[in-house]
């Protein structure tokens, strides 16, 4: 075997081992986070940091976007680390079934936490800027495979908060 081929195989094996190690760490963290959520007696807390002092945000009277879900969610606030505002957190009462939070359900827009995520982002905007800014129009895409992919990702980002 030539030394170039040997180096290539060694580099490939090292890359694969690194990827497997990173994936196992990510999986371990996800399992640990889910078990920690269950020990708290409910669903995972979804949190945003708001650039306002804690005394200006009352969890008993949340902003309008969260108030719509008041009968379905719990809301809490606490000072953000380093005195950088307030952490505003919400979670569904009673938890969510694992099937509803699967990647397939999330892609299909059937994860009940997506409404809470959106309401938290809107509450943050309302508290910081006084209004919730909406995009003017969907991005212009052509009816090509790439354009359809961009359209799908853009539509899904509203529920997940990221592109």
GIHUJO-V541779 format. One record per helix or strand. SS is the DSSP state (alpha for helix, beta for strand). FROM is the first residue (numbers start at 1). LEN is the number of residues. If there is no record, write none. Layout:
BEGIN
SS&FROM&LEN  SS&FROM&LEN
END
This chain:
BEGIN
alpha&3&37  beta&46&5  alpha&54&3  alpha&59&3  alpha&64&4  beta&73&7  alpha&81&3  beta&86&7  alpha&98&4  alpha&103&6  alpha&113&17  alpha&145&16
END
